[in-house]
Amino acid sequence: QVQLVESGGGLVQAGGSLRLSCAASGRTFSSYAMAWFRQAPGKEREFVAAISWSGGNTYIADSVKGRFTISRDNAKNMVYLQMNSLKPEDTAVYYCNAPLPIGAKWTWGQGTQVTVSS
């Protein structure tokens, strides 16, 4: 079982930037694609961005394309989400996990809160 700890969230004004980090325990981390998800109040958790196990391929949701970038460092067991040009609608709790066709592979971490003020 891999444990996930997200960090880097905070309160930022619209147009600002944040960099989220996800620390993963376990030796199998580098074997899996990883993704960021987010859940806004009263809404279901949604996919944001994914990266292949090698880091060579990424997929970004249309809602954040051109503003968010996902990256990883397998040597450090870390995944990152660089968020630029933030909008109030980006306000949510952000989570990382290994994506499955439905849901995710591991137990969810506590997430990190991102709040964007207008």
ROLO-607300 format. One record per atom (N, C-alpha, C): atom name; residue in three letters; x negated, y negated, z. Coordinates in Angstrom, 2 decimals. Example, Ala and Ser with C-alpha at 12.3 -4.5 7.8 and 13.67 -1.06 7.14 Angstrom:
2
<"N" "ala" <-13.19 5.69 7.80>>
<"CA" "ala" <-12.30 4.50 7.80>>
<"C" "ala" <-13.20 3.30 7.80>>
<"N" "ser" <-12.85 2.25 7.08>>
<"CA" "ser" <-13.67 1.06 7.14>>
<"C" "ser" <-12.90 -0.03 7.87>>
# end
This chain:
118
<"N" "gln" <-0.85 1.20 0.00>>
<"CA" "gln" <0.00 0.00 0.00>>
<"C" "gln" <-0.88 -1.24 0.00>>
<"N" "val" <-0.57 -2.17 -0.85>>
<"CA" "val" <-1.29 -3.44 -0.92>>
<"C" "val" <-0.51 -4.49 -0.13>>
<"N" "gln" <-1.21 -5.27 0.67>>
<"CA" "gln" <-0.58 -6.37 1.40>>
<"C" "gln" <-0.90 -7.68 0.69>>
<"N" "leu" <0.09 -8.56 0.63>>
<"CA" "leu" <-0.01 -9.81 -0.12>>
<"C" "leu" <0.19 -10.99 0.80>>
<"N" "val" <-0.68 -11.99 0.68>>
<"CA" "val" <-0.57 -13.21 1.48>>
<"C" "val" <-0.69 -14.40 0.55>>
<"N" "glu" <0.40 -15.16 0.44>>
<"CA" "glu" <0.43 -16.33 -0.41>>
<"C" "glu" <0.11 -17.59 0.40>>
<"N" "ser" <-0.52 -18.56 -0.24>>
<"CA" "ser" <-0.85 -19.82 0.43>>
<"C" "ser" <-0.98 -20.93 -0.60>>
<"N" "gly" <-1.07 -22.17 -0.10>>
<"CA" "gly" <-1.32 -23.30 -0.98>>
<"C" "gly" <-0.11 -24.17 -1.26>>
<"N" "gly" <1.05 -23.77 -0.76>>
<"CA" "gly" <2.24 -24.57 -0.98>>
<"C" "gly" <2.21 -25.86 -0.17>>
<"N" "gly" <3.23 -26.69 -0.39>>
<"CA" "gly" <3.31 -27.93 0.34>>
<"C" "gly" <4.34 -28.86 -0.26>>
<"N" "leu" <4.33 -30.10 0.22>>
<"CA" "leu" <5.23 -31.14 -0.27>>
<"C" "leu" <4.45 -32.03 -1.23>>
<"N" "val" <4.99 -32.23 -2.41>>
<"CA" "val" <4.32 -33.04 -3.42>>
<"C" "val" <5.37 -33.86 -4.17>>
<"N" "gln" <4.96 -35.00 -4.66>>
<"CA" "gln" <5.86 -35.83 -5.45>>
<"C" "gln" <5.96 -35.29 -6.88>>
<"N" "ala" <7.06 -35.59 -7.50>>
<"CA" "ala" <7.24 -35.20 -8.90>>
<"C" "ala" <6.08 -35.73 -9.74>>
<"N" "gly" <5.58 -34.87 -10.62>>
<"CA" "gly" <4.43 -35.21 -11.43>>
<"C" "gly" <3.11 -34.77 -10.84>>
<"N" "gly" <3.14 -34.35 -9.60>>
<"CA" "gly" <1.93 -33.92 -8.92>>
<"C" "gly" <1.54 -32.49 -9.24>>
<"N" "ser" <0.48 -32.02 -8.57>>
<"CA" "ser" <-0.06 -30.69 -8.83>>
<"C" "ser" <-0.29 -29.94 -7.52>>
<"N" "leu" <-0.23 -28.64 -7.61>>
<"CA" "leu" <-0.59 -27.74 -6.51>>
<"C" "leu" <-1.25 -26.51 -7.10>>
<"N" "arg" <-2.11 -25.88 -6.31>>
<"CA" "arg" <-2.69 -24.60 -6.70>>
<"C" "arg" <-2.36 -23.57 -5.63>>
<"N" "leu" <-1.60 -22.57 -6.02>>
<"CA" "leu" <-1.23 -21.50 -5.10>>
<"C" "leu" <-2.25 -20.37 -5.20>>
<"N" "ser" <-2.45 -19.71 -4.06>>
<"CA" "ser" <-3.36 -18.57 -4.00>>
<"C" "ser" <-2.63 -17.37 -3.44>>
<"N" "cys" <-3.01 -16.20 -3.92>>
<"CA" "cys" <-2.46 -14.93 -3.43>>
<"C" "cys" <-3.62 -14.02 -3.12>>
<"N" "ala" <-3.75 -13.64 -1.86>>
<"CA" "ala" <-4.79 -12.72 -1.43>>
<"C" "ala" <-4.19 -11.32 -1.29>>
<"N" "ala" <-4.81 -10.35 -1.92>>
<"CA" "ala" <-4.31 -8.98 -1.90>>
<"C" "ala" <-5.33 -8.06 -1.24>>
<"N" "ser" <-4.84 -7.20 -0.36>>
<"CA" "ser" <-5.72 -6.20 0.24>>
<"C" "ser" <-5.69 -4.94 -0.60>>
<"N" "gly" <-6.64 -4.05 -0.40>>
<"CA" "gly" <-6.59 -2.77 -1.08>>
<"C" "gly" <-7.46 -2.71 -2.33>>
<"N" "arg" <-8.02 -1.54 -2.56>>
<"CA" "arg" <-8.95 -1.36 -3.66>>
<"C" "arg" <-8.26 -1.26 -5.01>>
<"N" "thr" <-6.94 -1.00 -5.02>>
<"CA" "thr" <-6.26 -0.76 -6.29>>
<"C" "thr" <-5.78 -2.04 -6.94>>
<"N" "phe" <-5.98 -3.18 -6.30>>
<"CA" "phe" <-5.47 -4.44 -6.82>>
<"C" "phe" <-5.85 -4.67 -8.27>>
<"N" "ser" <-7.12 -4.47 -8.61>>
<"CA" "ser" <-7.61 -4.80 -9.94>>
<"C" "ser" <-7.05 -3.89 -11.03>>
<"N" "ser" <-6.35 -2.84 -10.65>>
<"CA" "ser" <-5.78 -1.92 -11.63>>
<"C" "ser" <-4.41 -2.37 -12.12>>
<"N" "tyr" <-3.85 -3.39 -11.49>>
<"CA" "tyr" <-2.48 -3.78 -11.77>>
<"C" "tyr" <-2.35 -5.17 -12.37>>
<"N" "ala" <-1.39 -5.30 -13.27>>
<"CA" "ala" <-0.95 -6.64 -13.66>>
<"C" "ala" <-0.35 -7.29 -12.42>>
<"N" "met" <-0.44 -8.61 -12.37>>
<"CA" "met" <0.11 -9.35 -11.24>>
<"C" "met" <1.00 -10.47 -11.76>>
<"N" "ala" <1.89 -10.92 -10.92>>
<"CA" "ala" <2.82 -11.97 -11.33>>
<"C" "ala" <3.16 -12.87 -10.16>>
<"N" "trp" <3.61 -14.06 -10.51>>
<"CA" "trp" <4.20 -14.98 -9.54>>
<"C" "trp" <5.70 -15.03 -9.78>>
<"N" "phe" <6.43 -15.07 -8.69>>
<"CA" "phe" <7.87 -15.19 -8.71>>
<"C" "phe" <8.24 -16.36 -7.80>>
<"N" "arg" <9.48 -16.84 -7.92>>
<"CA" "arg" <9.93 -17.89 -7.01>>
<"C" "arg" <11.41 -17.71 -6.72>>
<"N" "gln" <11.79 -18.20 -5.54>>
<"CA" "gln" <13.18 -18.13 -5.14>>
<"C" "gln" <13.60 -19.47 -4.53>>
<"N" "ala" <14.53 -20.11 -5.19>>
<"CA" "ala" <15.07 -21.37 -4.69>>
<"C" "ala" <16.25 -21.09 -3.77>>
<"N" "pro" <16.60 -22.01 -2.90>>
<"CA" "pro" <17.73 -21.79 -1.98>>
<"C" "pro" <19.01 -21.45 -2.74>>
<"N" "gly" <19.66 -20.38 -2.33>>
<"CA" "gly" <20.92 -19.99 -2.93>>
<"C" "gly" <20.80 -19.33 -4.28>>
<"N" "lys" <19.58 -19.07 -4.73>>
<"CA" "lys" <19.38 -18.46 -6.04>>
<"C" "lys" <18.60 -17.16 -5.91>>
<"N" "glu" <18.67 -16.35 -6.96>>
<"CA" "glu" <17.92 -15.09 -6.98>>
<"C" "glu" <16.45 -15.37 -7.28>>
<"N" "arg" <15.61 -14.45 -6.86>>
<"CA" "arg" <14.20 -14.56 -7.17>>
<"C" "arg" <14.00 -14.45 -8.68>>
<"N" "glu" <13.15 -15.29 -9.24>>
<"CA" "glu" <12.93 -15.28 -10.68>>
<"C" "glu" <11.45 -15.20 -11.01>>
<"N" "phe" <11.18 -14.66 -12.17>>
<"CA" "phe" <9.81 -14.53 -12.68>>
<"C" "phe" <9.27 -15.89 -13.11>>
<"N" "val" <7.99 -16.12 -12.83>>
<"CA" "val" <7.34 -17.37 -13.22>>
<"C" "val" <6.21 -17.13 -14.21>>
<"N" "ala" <5.29 -16.23 -13.87>>
<"CA" "ala" <4.12 -16.01 -14.71>>
<"C" "ala" <3.51 -14.66 -14.38>>
<"N" "ala" <2.86 -14.04 -15.37>>
<"CA" "ala" <2.19 -12.76 -15.16>>
<"C" "ala" <0.83 -12.77 -15.84>>
<"N" "ile" <-0.04 -11.90 -15.34>>
<"CA" "ile" <-1.38 -11.77 -15.90>>
<"C" "ile" <-1.76 -10.30 -15.91>>
<"N" "ser" <-2.42 -9.86 -16.98>>
<"CA" "ser" <-2.81 -8.45 -17.09>>
<"C" "ser" <-3.89 -8.11 -16.07>>
<"N" "trp" <-4.18 -6.81 -15.92>>
<"CA" "trp" <-5.15 -6.38 -14.92>>
<"C" "trp" <-6.53 -6.97 -15.17>>
<"N" "ser" <-6.87 -7.17 -16.43>>
<"CA" "ser" <-8.18 -7.71 -16.77>>
<"C" "ser" <-8.21 -9.23 -16.77>>
<"N" "gly" <-7.04 -9.83 -16.79>>
<"CA" "gly" <-6.97 -11.28 -16.90>>
<"C" "gly" <-6.97 -11.78 -18.34>>
<"N" "gly" <-7.02 -10.85 -19.28>>
<"CA" "gly" <-7.12 -11.25 -20.67>>
<"C" "gly" <-5.83 -11.69 -21.31>>
<"N" "asn" <-4.73 -11.32 -20.70>>
<"CA" "asn" <-3.42 -11.69 -21.25>>
<"C" "asn" <-2.55 -12.29 -20.16>>
<"N" "thr" <-1.83 -13.33 -20.54>>
<"CA" "thr" <-0.90 -13.97 -19.60>>
<"C" "thr" <0.44 -14.17 -20.28>>
<"N" "tyr" <1.48 -14.27 -19.46>>
<"CA" "tyr" <2.83 -14.55 -19.95>>
<"C" "tyr" <3.45 -15.55 -19.00>>
<"N" "ile" <3.96 -16.63 -19.54>>
<"CA" "ile" <4.51 -17.72 -18.74>>
<"C" "ile" <5.98 -17.90 -19.08>>
<"N" "ala" <6.81 -18.04 -18.07>>
<"CA" "ala" <8.24 -18.27 -18.29>>
<"C" "ala" <8.45 -19.60 -19.01>>
<"N" "asp" <9.47 -19.65 -19.85>>
<"CA" "asp" <9.73 -20.86 -20.64>>
<"C" "asp" <9.92 -22.09 -19.76>>
<"N" "ser" <10.51 -21.89 -18.59>>
<"CA" "ser" <10.82 -23.02 -17.71>>
<"C" "ser" <9.57 -23.73 -17.20>>
<"N" "val" <8.43 -23.07 -17.22>>
<"CA" "val" <7.19 -23.67 -16.69>>
<"C" "val" <6.06 -23.67 -17.73>>
<"N" "lys" <6.36 -23.22 -18.91>>
<"CA" "lys" <5.32 -23.15 -19.95>>
<"C" "lys" <4.76 -24.53 -20.25>>
<"N" "gly" <3.44 -24.58 -20.37>>
<"CA" "gly" <2.78 -25.85 -20.62>>
<"C" "gly" <2.45 -26.62 -19.35>>
<"N" "arg" <2.99 -26.18 -18.21>>
<"CA" "arg" <2.74 -26.86 -16.94>>
<"C" "arg" <2.02 -25.95 -15.93>>
<"N" "phe" <2.30 -24.65 -15.97>>
<"CA" "phe" <1.73 -23.70 -15.01>>
<"C" "phe" <0.74 -22.79 -15.72>>
<"N" "thr" <-0.31 -22.42 -15.00>>
<"CA" "thr" <-1.32 -21.49 -15.50>>
<"C" "thr" <-1.61 -20.44 -14.44>>
<"N" "ile" <-1.65 -19.17 -14.83>>
<"CA" "ile" <-1.96 -18.08 -13.91>>
<"C" "ile" <-3.37 -17.57 -14.20>>
<"N" "ser" <-4.09 -17.22 -13.16>>
<"CA" "ser" <-5.43 -16.66 -13.31>>
<"C" "ser" <-5.69 -15.68 -12.16>>
<"N" "arg" <-6.76 -14.92 -12.27>>
<"CA" "arg" <-7.10 -13.97 -11.21>>
<"C" "arg" <-8.60 -13.81 -11.11>>
<"N" "asp" <-9.05 -13.37 -9.94>>
<"CA" "asp" <-10.45 -13.05 -9.69>>
<"C" "asp" <-10.46 -11.68 -9.03>>
<"N" "asn" <-10.70 -10.64 -9.80>>
<"CA" "asn" <-10.63 -9.28 -9.27>>
<"C" "asn" <-11.73 -9.00 -8.24>>
<"N" "ala" <-12.84 -9.68 -8.36>>
<"CA" "ala" <-13.93 -9.50 -7.40>>
<"C" "ala" <-13.53 -9.97 -6.00>>
<"N" "lys" <-12.61 -10.92 -5.96>>
<"CA" "lys" <-12.14 -11.47 -4.69>>
<"C" "lys" <-10.73 -11.01 -4.32>>
<"N" "asn" <-10.14 -10.18 -5.15>>
<"CA" "asn" <-8.75 -9.73 -4.93>>
<"C" "asn" <-7.80 -10.93 -4.80>>
<"N" "met" <-7.93 -11.86 -5.73>>
<"CA" "met" <-7.13 -13.08 -5.66>>
<"C" "met" <-6.39 -13.32 -6.97>>
<"N" "val" <-5.21 -13.91 -6.85>>
<"CA" "val" <-4.44 -14.40 -8.00>>
<"C" "val" <-4.08 -15.85 -7.71>>
<"N" "tyr" <-4.09 -16.67 -8.75>>
<"CA" "tyr" <-3.84 -18.10 -8.57>>
<"C" "tyr" <-2.73 -18.58 -9.50>>
<"N" "leu" <-2.06 -19.63 -9.08>>
<"CA" "leu" <-1.08 -20.30 -9.93>>
<"C" "leu" <-1.35 -21.80 -9.85>>
<"N" "gln" <-1.86 -22.34 -10.95>>
<"CA" "gln" <-2.07 -23.78 -11.04>>
<"C" "gln" <-0.80 -24.41 -11.57>>
<"N" "met" <-0.24 -25.33 -10.81>>
<"CA" "met" <1.03 -25.95 -11.17>>
<"C" "met" <0.80 -27.45 -11.36>>
<"N" "asn" <1.03 -27.90 -12.56>>
<"CA" "asn" <0.88 -29.32 -12.89>>
<"C" "asn" <2.23 -29.90 -13.31>>
<"N" "ser" <2.31 -31.23 -13.32>>
<"CA" "ser" <3.53 -31.92 -13.74>>
<"C" "ser" <4.76 -31.34 -13.04>>
<"N" "leu" <4.67 -31.20 -11.75>>
<"CA" "leu" <5.74 -30.56 -11.00>>
<"C" "leu" <7.03 -31.37 -11.05>>
<"N" "lys" <8.15 -30.65 -11.04>>
<"CA" "lys" <9.47 -31.24 -11.09>>
<"C" "lys" <10.26 -30.82 -9.85>>
<"N" "pro" <11.26 -31.59 -9.47>>
<"CA" "pro" <12.08 -31.19 -8.31>>
<"C" "pro" <12.67 -29.79 -8.47>>
<"N" "glu" <12.98 -29.38 -9.68>>
<"CA" "glu" <13.55 -28.05 -9.89>>
<"C" "glu" <12.54 -26.93 -9.68>>
<"N" "asp" <11.28 -27.27 -9.48>>
<"CA" "asp" <10.26 -26.26 -9.15>>
<"C" "asp" <10.26 -25.94 -7.66>>
<"N" "thr" <11.05 -26.65 -6.89>>
<"CA" "thr" <11.13 -26.41 -5.45>>
<"C" "thr" <11.64 -25.00 -5.18>>
<"N" "ala" <10.85 -24.23 -4.43>>
<"CA" "ala" <11.20 -22.83 -4.15>>
<"C" "ala" <10.13 -22.24 -3.25>>
<"N" "val" <10.40 -21.03 -2.78>>
<"CA" "val" <9.36 -20.23 -2.14>>
<"C" "val" <8.73 -19.37 -3.23>>
<"N" "tyr" <7.41 -19.40 -3.30>>
<"CA" "tyr" <6.67 -18.70 -4.34>>
<"C" "tyr" <6.02 -17.44 -3.77>>
<"N" "tyr" <6.15 -16.35 -4.53>>
<"CA" "tyr" <5.63 -15.06 -4.12>>
<"C" "tyr" <4.77 -14.45 -5.23>>
<"N" "cys" <3.82 -13.63 -4.86>>
<"CA" "cys" <3.08 -12.85 -5.85>>
<"C" "cys" <3.36 -11.36 -5.61>>
<"N" "asn" <3.21 -10.58 -6.68>>
<"CA" "asn" <3.41 -9.14 -6.57>>
<"C" "asn" <3.04 -8.52 -7.90>>
<"N" "ala" <2.95 -7.21 -7.92>>
<"CA" "ala" <2.75 -6.48 -9.18>>
<"C" "ala" <4.12 -6.24 -9.79>>
<"N" "pro" <4.36 -6.74 -10.98>>
<"CA" "pro" <5.70 -6.63 -11.56>>
<"C" "pro" <6.00 -5.24 -12.08>>
<"N" "leu" <7.26 -4.84 -11.95>>
<"CA" "leu" <7.79 -3.62 -12.54>>
<"C" "leu" <8.88 -4.01 -13.52>>
<"N" "pro" <9.34 -3.07 -14.34>>
<"CA" "pro" <10.47 -3.43 -15.24>>
<"C" "pro" <11.65 -4.00 -14.47>>
<"N" "ile" <11.88 -3.48 -13.28>>
<"CA" "ile" <12.89 -4.06 -12.39>>
<"C" "ile" <12.23 -4.23 -11.03>>
<"N" "gly" <12.15 -5.42 -10.55>>
<"CA" "gly" <11.59 -5.67 -9.23>>
<"C" "gly" <10.08 -5.73 -9.23>>
<"N" "ala" <9.49 -5.33 -8.12>>
<"CA" "ala" <8.04 -5.37 -7.95>>
<"C" "ala" <7.58 -4.16 -7.17>>
<"N" "lys" <6.24 -3.93 -7.25>>
<"CA" "lys" <5.70 -2.68 -6.75>>
<"C" "lys" <5.56 -2.63 -5.24>>
<"N" "trp" <5.07 -3.72 -4.65>>
<"CA" "trp" <4.72 -3.69 -3.23>>
<"C" "trp" <5.70 -4.49 -2.37>>
<"N" "thr" <5.57 -4.32 -1.08>>
<"CA" "thr" <6.38 -5.10 -0.15>>
<"C" "thr" <6.07 -6.59 -0.33>>
<"N" "trp" <7.10 -7.40 -0.35>>
<"CA" "trp" <6.91 -8.83 -0.54>>
<"C" "trp" <6.19 -9.46 0.67>>
<"N" "gly" <5.32 -10.42 0.39>>
<"CA" "gly" <4.70 -11.20 1.45>>
<"C" "gly" <5.66 -12.25 1.95>>
<"N" "gln" <5.13 -13.16 2.76>>
<"CA" "gln" <6.00 -14.19 3.33>>
<"C" "gln" <6.26 -15.34 2.36>>
<"N" "gly" <5.49 -15.40 1.30>>
<"CA" "gly" <5.66 -16.47 0.33>>
<"C" "gly" <5.07 -17.78 0.82>>
<"N" "thr" <5.04 -18.76 -0.07>>
<"CA" "thr" <4.57 -20.10 0.28>>
<"C" "thr" <5.55 -21.12 -0.28>>
<"N" "gln" <5.96 -22.05 0.56>>
<"CA" "gln" <6.99 -23.02 0.20>>
<"C" "gln" <6.40 -24.15 -0.63>>
<"N" "val" <7.04 -24.43 -1.74>>
<"CA" "val" <6.69 -25.58 -2.57>>
<"C" "val" <7.91 -26.50 -2.62>>
<"N" "thr" <7.71 -27.74 -2.24>>
<"CA" "thr" <8.79 -28.71 -2.26>>
<"C" "thr" <8.34 -29.91 -3.09>>
<"N" "val" <9.12 -30.23 -4.12>>
<"CA" "val" <8.79 -31.34 -5.01>>
<"C" "val" <9.84 -32.43 -4.82>>
<"N" "ser" <9.41 -33.58 -4.39>>
<"CA" "ser" <10.33 -34.70 -4.17>>
<"C" "ser" <10.41 -35.57 -5.41>>
<"N" "ser" <11.58 -36.14 -5.62>>
<"CA" "ser" <11.79 -36.98 -6.80>>
<"C" "ser" <11.45 -38.44 -6.52>>
# end
